[in-house]
Amino acid sequence: MQALVLEGVNQPIRLKEVPDPQPGTGEVLVQLKAAALNHRDVWIQKGQYAGLKFPVIPGSDGAGIVTKAGMGADTTLIGKEVIINPGLFWGDNPRTHDRKTFRILGLPDDGTFAGYVKVPAAYVHPKPAHLSFEQAAALPLGGLTGYRALFTRAGLQPGEKVLITGAGGGVAQLVMQFAVARGAQVFVTSGSDEKIAKAMQMGASGSANYRQPDWTEGLKAQAGSFDVIIDSAAGEGFIKLIDLAAPGGRIVFYGGTTGLINGIVPGKVFWKQLSILSTTMGSEADFEAMLQFVAEKRIVPVVDKVFPLADGEAALRYMDNAAQFGKIVLAVEN
Ligand SMILES: NC(=O)c1ccc[n+]([C@@H]2O[C@H](COP(=O)([O-])OP(=O)(O)OC[C@H]3O[C@@H](n4cnc5c(N)ncnc54)[C@H](OP(=O)(O)O)[C@@H]3O)[C@@H](O)[C@H]2O)c1
């Protein structure tokens, strides 16, 4: 099969001919129709990710058709259109993953930037009927992370005011769609006025450009304060989120794109009784709940751009430049 292979830190990802994977016991083989990028793939390429291993076929998100079942795997899955839950072996504790068993498809295991991928059969789910393969491939990792952040962790309720930072991001974009669908009042930040305009068209009620020095003042004037804030940037902007949170508010972060969080004033946090929560991916139950919500609300992930698999390196650079609004997808020709 053809696959995008990463052979070392800061190496361009290259299309190569490699042997087809063979499904082991309890596994199925999925012929991919589409895969999608996550920022994780860029971090791995730059060597800024734990547990690096080379060569590796990256890619956590994918949708396709089951073509083979290994020993003990459900053979009725063969021929089914599926999407893959990339959060493997979460474990029994709904509050956190088991660090001994949990792993994410696309490192250490070979991932979805390929003609075929093998996965444990329990991690393939019917492709939502209202989505194309490309739209479905855009959903799993971002949808799972966003769903858990917004609902399992923050417990967002209809009518609450929620702020989503960096709304152009793949996960943030889905968080925004989920929050709008839940009936929350949604506000966004972005570093791009163009992306803000798109977010407003998708149901946001207000916004700020985080590149403006007075961006928090603008948000305060529009919304007062926020019951829920979902962030993946961390860094120096994070303390401003503490100021923007309403008393009793919940701030959930799942990334640290802009680095360390410094200078938190403890009194500002405890006097408002804020809950500062973190999250990573989600459990199998979170994934199923996310799929049900997406089907019920007929949510369609925003696909910014589709690259052919062969142009994987260009797709990674496009993500690295934060040029996207929504997900970047790779179309896989078999
Ligand atoms: N813990 C987990 O399970 C998990 C899961 C998924 C992702 N993540 C992490 O979450 C982050 C986002 O992932 P992704 O795949 O959604 O990446 P992505 O699609 O590349 O999005 C990143 C976004 O970050 C925003 N951003 C950059 N600088 C910012 C700033 N100073 N303030 C606010 N937003 C800023 C940009 O938004 P604008 O373009 O709108 O400016 C950009 O589009 C990454 O760090 C990733 O590693 C963690």
The ligand as an SDF file (V2000), in Angstrom:
LIG
                    3D

 48 52  0  0  0  0  0  0  0  0999 V2000
   -5.2240   16.7350   25.1020 N   0  0  0  0  0  0  0  0  0  0  0  0
   -5.7780   16.2730   24.0040 C   0  0  0  0  0  0  0  0  0  0  0  0
   -6.3930   15.2070   23.9810 O   0  0  0  0  0  0  0  0  0  0  0  0
   -5.6930   17.0610   22.7630 C   0  0  0  0  0  0  0  0  0  0  0  0
   -6.4840   16.7100   21.6710 C   0  0  0  0  0  0  0  0  0  0  0  0
   -6.4480   17.5040   20.5380 C   0  0  0  0  0  0  0  0  0  0  0  0
   -5.5990   18.5910   20.4920 C   0  0  0  0  0  0  0  0  0  0  0  0
   -4.7990   18.8770   21.5540 N   0  0  0  0  0  0  0  0  0  0  0  0
   -3.9080   20.0510   21.5270 C   0  0  0  0  0  0  0  0  0  0  0  0
   -4.7410   21.1880   21.3660 O   0  0  0  0  0  0  0  0  0  0  0  0
   -4.1260   22.1500   20.5180 C   0  0  0  0  0  0  0  0  0  0  0  0
   -5.0210   22.4160   19.3070 C   0  0  0  0  0  0  0  0  0  0  0  0
   -5.0980   21.2160   18.5140 O   0  0  0  0  0  0  0  0  0  0  0  0
   -5.8000   21.2230   17.0780 P   0  0  0  0  0  0  0  0  0  0  0  0
   -5.5510   19.8890   16.4760 O   0  0  0  0  0  0  0  0  0  0  0  0
   -7.1860   21.7560   17.1840 O   0  0  0  0  0  0  0  0  0  0  0  0
   -4.8410   22.2740   16.3440 O   0  0  0  0  0  0  0  0  0  0  0  0
   -5.0580   23.2650   15.1220 P   0  0  0  0  0  0  0  0  0  0  0  0
   -6.1980   22.8000   14.2730 O   0  0  0  0  0  0  0  0  0  0  0  0
   -3.7320   23.4560   14.5210 O   0  0  0  0  0  0  0  0  0  0  0  0
   -5.5120   24.5970   15.8700 O   0  0  0  0  0  0  0  0  0  0  0  0
   -4.6480   25.3840   16.6190 C   0  0  0  0  0  0  0  0  0  0  0  0
   -5.3170   26.7280   16.8080 C   0  0  0  0  0  0  0  0  0  0  0  0
   -4.7370   27.3580   17.9450 O   0  0  0  0  0  0  0  0  0  0  0  0
   -5.1400   28.6870   17.8910 C   0  0  0  0  0  0  0  0  0  0  0  0
   -4.1840   29.5730   18.5530 N   0  0  0  0  0  0  0  0  0  0  0  0
   -2.9080   29.7980   18.2230 C   0  0  0  0  0  0  0  0  0  0  0  0
   -2.3850   30.7370   19.0490 N   0  0  0  0  0  0  0  0  0  0  0  0
   -3.3750   31.0900   19.9100 C   0  0  0  0  0  0  0  0  0  0  0  0
   -3.4600   32.0390   20.9830 C   0  0  0  0  0  0  0  0  0  0  0  0
   -2.4340   32.7920   21.3440 N   0  0  0  0  0  0  0  0  0  0  0  0
   -4.6510   32.1240   21.6400 N   0  0  0  0  0  0  0  0  0  0  0  0
   -5.7060   31.3610   21.2800 C   0  0  0  0  0  0  0  0  0  0  0  0
   -5.6710   30.4700   20.2690 N   0  0  0  0  0  0  0  0  0  0  0  0
   -4.5190   30.3450   19.5940 C   0  0  0  0  0  0  0  0  0  0  0  0
   -5.2700   29.0530   16.4180 C   0  0  0  0  0  0  0  0  0  0  0  0
   -6.6030   29.5700   16.2630 O   0  0  0  0  0  0  0  0  0  0  0  0
   -6.9470   30.7430   15.2090 P   0  0  0  0  0  0  0  0  0  0  0  0
   -6.4760   30.1960   13.9100 O   0  0  0  0  0  0  0  0  0  0  0  0
   -8.4190   30.8890   15.3070 O   0  0  0  0  0  0  0  0  0  0  0  0
   -6.2010   31.9550   15.6470 O   0  0  0  0  0  0  0  0  0  0  0  0
   -5.0900   27.7220   15.7030 C   0  0  0  0  0  0  0  0  0  0  0  0
   -5.9720   27.5280   14.6230 O   0  0  0  0  0  0  0  0  0  0  0  0
   -2.7600   21.5640   20.1720 C   0  0  0  0  0  0  0  0  0  0  0  0
   -1.8160   22.0640   21.0860 O   0  0  0  0  0  0  0  0  0  0  0  0
   -2.9550   20.0810   20.3520 C   0  0  0  0  0  0  0  0  0  0  0  0
   -1.7680   19.4040   20.6000 O   0  0  0  0  0  0  0  0  0  0  0  0
   -4.8330   18.1310   22.6810 C   0  0  0  0  0  0  0  0  0  0  0  0
  1  2  1  0
  2  3  2  0
  2  4  1  0
  4  5  1  0
  4 48  2  0
  5  6  2  0
  6  7  1  0
  7  8  2  0
  8  9  1  0
  8 48  1  0
  9 10  1  0
  9 46  1  0
 10 11  1  0
 11 12  1  0
 11 44  1  0
 12 13  1  0
 13 14  1  0
 14 15  2  0
 14 16  1  0
 14 17  1  0
 17 18  1  0
 18 19  2  0
 18 20  1  0
 18 21  1  0
 21 22  1  0
 22 23  1  0
 23 24  1  0
 23 42  1  0
 24 25  1  0
 25 26  1  0
 25 36  1  0
 26 27  1  0
 26 35  1  0
 27 28  2  0
 28 29  1  0
 29 30  1  0
 29 35  2  0
 30 31  1  0
 30 32  2  0
 32 33  1  0
 33 34  2  0
 34 35  1  0
 36 37  1  0
 36 42  1  0
 37 38  1  0
 38 39  2  0
 38 40  1  0
 38 41  1  0
 42 43  1  0
 44 45  1  0
 44 46  1  0
 46 47  1  0
M  CHG  2   8   1  16  -1
M  END
$$$$
